[in-house]
């Protein structure tokens, strides 16, 4: 098969961000297939240009994976207006780049943002190929819940685009069981939707990984390290972490370490400076190649989102990486991912937005290292049984083969 994927936020292991599609492309290549990626030339986390080039499209080959980089304005983190301008600009360059791959068997559009998924549908329509719609987060529902979108006319238009893509897709791929229920509720037949979680790479994230170099580099050798690694946007509610750090500033043993970048990064650093937090370190963005040692440097890992209805349906990728690394998760997210953590015994749930409870739980865990280690072991064991990425990639490949053959879902 030759598969065309449109994902503006695509990154390889050498960049910060979500690398699942790079892993999928390499997995397919090993099995004699090809995935061509249409991506933007700007990193989604940092907002910085990945490649410098003349013209509208730059072509790369990364470890045997062909990547077409479409031009996008580097204005992701200025404000929401300029973010939309960036997204719309990439739509145009994505369609132009996609038309270079006329021999693809089908086209995948991934959301969010939904603009790139629409560009993928346009490319599929022009190329006369099947369209597979991958839903990684629910858009526009999340944006509406967060009140990023407030105008009733815009909301109505957004729902129309969402419904249009659901109807035009040959198949829909979701990474959370709650997403499937939501989309069925939008009038889509259940048999059209495939739920395959992302899981984690058990070879990349292991309990045996050495985190001591990261600890030494950041001066954390004798500390109880609380790690947050990921995007720093409005949705991620990192301000609750800062408030918890303020409550624990009297405990010199506990150190908060934040790895990542995003729209709120500058504001978060300014707030941390205002609060004068001696127990919190901003460590910057790290490529995926470094993340195993970063997670290994932690005693516990944080997963946190705003408390909105949509986020109760999500499976955050970072939680599975924590589990694979044998690290306990302090989960500040309610919903289906809470069910995973509680079933595994691999962490502790804290009510979203409750910095007082978060501080109390972290102080309690810092005084009970045996419990923390036991939760990490339990998390790893559960993930091996239920969320091994090798199994999930095999399931995804089977789905791709059915789409390429234009099989009707049963």
PEJOJO-V560849 format. One record per pair of residues at least 24 apart in sequence whose C-alpha atoms are under 8 Angstrom apart, sorted by the first residue. I is the first residue (numbers start at 1). GAP is how many residues later the second one is. D is the distance in whole Angstrom. If there is no record, write none. Layout:
I:GAP:D, I:GAP:D
This chain:
1:31:8, 1:32:5, 1:33:6, 1:103:8, 1:104:6, 1:400:8, 1:403:7, 2:31:6, 2:32:5, 2:33:6, 2:34:7, 2:101:7, 2:102:5, 2:103:5, 2:104:8, 3:31:6, 3:32:5, 3:33:6, 3:101:5, 3:102:6, 3:103:6, 3:104:6, 3:105:8, 4:31:6, 4:32:5, 4:33:6, 4:34:7, 4:94:7, 4:97:7, 4:100:6, 4:101:8, 4:102:6, 4:103:5, 4:104:6, 5:30:7, 5:31:6, 5:32:5, 5:33:6, 5:102:6, 5:103:5, 5:104:6, 5:105:8, 5:115:8, 6:31:6, 6:32:5, 6:33:6, 6:88:7, 6:92:8, 6:101:8, 6:102:6, 6:103:5, 6:104:7, 6:110:7, 6:111:7, 6:113:8, 6:114:6, 7:30:7, 7:31:6, 7:32:5, 7:33:8, 7:102:7, 7:103:6, 7:109:7, 8:30:7, 8:31:4, 8:32:5, 8:36:8, 8:82:7, 8:108:7, 9:30:6, 9:31:7, 9:33:8, 9:34:7, 9:35:5, 10:27:8, 10:29:6, 10:30:8, 11:32:8, 12:50:8, 12:276:8, 13:274:6, 13:275:5, 13:276:5, 14:273:5, 14:274:6, 14:275:6, 15:271:7, 15:272:4, 15:273:6, 16:27:8, 16:29:7, 16:244:8, 16:269:6, 16:270:5, 16:271:4, 16:272:6, 17:27:7, 17:28:7, 17:213:8, 17:214:8, 17:270:7, 17:271:7, 19:269:7, 20:178:8, 22:43:8, 24:369:7, 25:40:7, 26:37:8, 26:38:8, 26:39:7, 27:366:8, 28:369:8, 29:35:8, 29:36:8, 34:31:8, 35:30:7, 35:31:7, 36:29:7, 36:30:5, 36:31:6, 36:32:8, 36:65:8, 37:28:8, 37:29:6, 37:30:5, 37:31:6, 38:29:6, 38:30:5, 38:31:6, 38:32:7, 38:56:6, 38:59:7, 38:60:7, 39:28:7, 39:29:6, 39:30:5, 39:31:6, 39:55:7, 40:29:5, 40:30:5, 40:31:6, 40:32:6, 40:50:7, 40:54:8, 41:28:5, 41:29:6, 41:30:6, 41:31:6, 42:30:7, 42:31:8, 42:32:6, 44:32:7, 44:218:8, 45:186:6, 45:215:8, 45:216:5, 45:217:5, 45:218:8, 46:215:6, 46:216:6, 46:239:8, 47:27:6, 47:28:7, 47:29:6, 47:30:7, 47:215:8, 48:26:6, 49:25:7, 56:37:7, 57:36:7, 57:40:7, 68:29:6, 69:28:8, 70:24:6, 70:27:7, 76:187:8, 77:185:7, 77:186:5, 78:185:7, 87:26:8, 87:28:6, 87:29:7, 88:27:7, 90:26:7, 91:24:6, 91:25:6, 91:27:8, 91:28:5, 92:27:7, 94:25:6, 94:26:8, 95:24:6, 95:25:7, 95:27:7, 95:28:6, 98:25:6, 99:24:7, 99:27:8, 99:28:7, 102:25:6, 104:25:8, 105:24:6, 105:25:7, 105:299:6, 106:24:5, 106:25:6, 106:26:7, 106:297:7, 106:298:6, 107:24:5, 107:25:6, 108:24:5, 108:25:6, 108:26:7, 109:24:5, 109:25:6, 110:24:5, 110:25:6, 110:26:7, 111:24:5, 111:25:6, 111:26:7, 111:27:8, 111:28:7, 112:24:7, 112:25:6, 112:26:7, 112:27:6, 113:26:7, 114:25:7, 114:26:8, 114:48:8, 117:48:8, 118:47:7, 121:44:8, 121:47:8, 130:39:7, 130:40:6, 130:273:7, 130:274:8, 130:276:8, 131:37:7, 131:38:5, 131:39:6, 131:40:7, 132:37:5, 132:38:6, 132:39:5, 132:40:6, 132:41:7, 132:271:8, 133:32:7, 133:33:7, 133:36:6, 133:37:8, 133:38:6, 133:39:5, 133:40:6, 134:38:6, 134:39:5, 134:40:6, 135:37:7, 135:38:6, 135:39:5, 135:40:7, 136:38:6, 136:39:6, 137:177:7, 138:41:7, 138:172:7, 141:169:7, 142:166:8, 142:168:5, 142:169:7, 145:163:6, 145:164:7, 145:165:7, 146:89:8, 146:162:7, 170:233:7, 171:232:7, 171:238:8, 175:140:7, 176:137:7, 176:138:6, 176:139:6, 177:136:8, 178:135:5, 178:136:7, 178:158:7, 179:134:6, 179:135:8, 191:218:6, 191:219:6, 192:217:6, 194:205:8, 196:196:6, 196:199:7, 196:200:7, 197:118:8, 197:190:7, 197:195:7, 198:119:7, 198:189:7, 198:191:6, 198:194:6, 199:118:7, 199:121:6, 199:122:8, 199:184:8, 199:188:4, 199:189:6, 199:190:5, 199:193:7, 200:117:8, 200:120:5, 200:121:5, 200:124:6, 200:183:8, 200:187:6, 200:188:6, 200:189:5, 201:120:7, 201:123:7, 201:187:7, 201:188:5, 201:189:7, 202:122:6, 202:123:8, 202:182:8, 202:186:7, 202:187:7, 204:88:7, 205:87:5, 205:116:6, 205:117:8, 205:119:5, 205:120:5, 206:86:8, 206:118:6, 206:119:4, 206:120:7, 207:89:7, 207:117:7, 207:118:5, 207:119:5, 207:120:8, 208:117:8, 209:83:7, 209:84:6, 209:87:6, 209:116:8, 210:83:6, 210:86:6, 210:87:7, 211:81:8, 211:82:5, 211:83:6, 211:84:7, 211:85:4, 211:86:4, 211:87:8, 212:81:8, 212:85:6, 213:80:8, 214:79:7, 214:80:6, 214:83:6, 215:82:6, 220:35:8, 222:31:7, 223:29:8, 223:30:5, 223:31:6, 223:32:6, 224:29:6, 224:30:5, 224:31:6, 224:74:8, 224:75:6, 224:142:6, 225:29:6, 225:30:5, 225:31:6, 225:32:7, 225:72:7, 225:73:5, 225:74:5, 225:75:7, 226:28:7, 226:29:6, 226:30:5, 226:31:6, 226:72:6, 226:73:6, 226:74:5, 226:75:6, 226:76:7, 227:29:6, 227:30:5, 227:31:6, 227:32:8, 227:68:7, 227:71:6, 227:72:8, 227:73:6, 227:74:5, 227:75:6, 228:28:8, 228:29:6, 228:30:5, 228:31:6, 228:73:6, 228:74:5, 228:75:7, 229:29:6, 229:30:5, 229:31:6, 229:73:8, 229:89:8, 230:29:6, 230:30:5, 230:31:7, 230:88:8, 231:29:5, 231:30:6, 231:31:6, 232:28:6, 232:29:5, 232:30:4, 232:31:6, 232:32:5, 232:33:6, 233:29:5, 233:30:5, 233:31:5, 233:32:7, 234:29:8, 234:30:7, 234:72:8, 235:70:6, 235:71:5, 236:68:6, 236:69:4, 236:70:6, 237:67:7, 237:68:5, 237:69:5, 237:116:8, 238:30:8, 238:66:7, 239:29:7, 240:113:6, 240:114:7, 240:115:5, 241:114:7, 242:30:7, 242:38:8, 243:112:6, 244:111:5, 244:112:6, 244:114:6, 244:115:5, 245:32:7, 245:34:7, 245:35:7, 245:114:7, 246:29:7, 246:31:6, 247:109:7, 247:112:6, 248:31:8, 248:111:6, 248:115:8, 249:28:7, 249:29:7, 249:30:6, 252:27:7, 254:25:7, 254:109:8, 254:112:7, 255:24:5, 255:25:6, 255:26:8, 256:24:5, 256:25:6, 257:24:5, 257:25:6, 257:26:7, 258:24:5, 258:25:6, 258:26:7, 259:24:5, 259:25:5, 259:26:5, 259:27:7, 260:24:5, 260:25:4, 260:26:7, 261:24:6, 292:33:7, 295:27:7, 295:30:7, 295:32:8, 296:29:7, 296:31:8, 298:29:8, 299:28:7, 299:29:7, 299:73:7, 300:27:6, 300:28:5, 300:29:6, 300:30:7, 300:72:7, 301:26:7, 301:27:6, 301:28:5, 301:29:6, 302:27:6, 302:28:5, 302:29:6, 302:30:7, 303:26:7, 303:27:6, 303:28:5, 303:29:6, 303:30:7, 304:27:6, 304:28:5, 304:29:6, 304:48:7, 305:27:7, 305:28:6, 305:47:7, 306:27:8, 306:46:7, 306:47:7, 307:26:7, 307:27:8, 307:45:5, 307:46:7, 311:24:8, 312:24:6, 312:25:8, 313:24:8, 320:63:7, 320:67:8, 323:53:7, 323:56:5, 323:57:5, 323:60:6, 324:55:7, 324:56:5, 324:59:6, 324:60:8, 325:51:8, 325:55:7, 326:49:8, 326:50:4, 326:51:5, 326:52:8, 326:53:6, 326:54:5, 327:45:8, 327:46:7, 327:48:7, 327:49:4, 327:50:7, 327:52:7, 327:53:8, 328:44:6, 328:45:7, 328:47:5, 328:48:4, 328:51:7, 329:47:8, 341:38:8, 344:34:6, 344:35:6, 344:38:5, 345:30:6, 345:33:6, 345:34:6, 346:28:8, 346:29:4, 346:30:6, 346:31:7, 346:32:5, 346:33:4, 346:34:8, 347:28:6, 347:29:8, 347:32:8
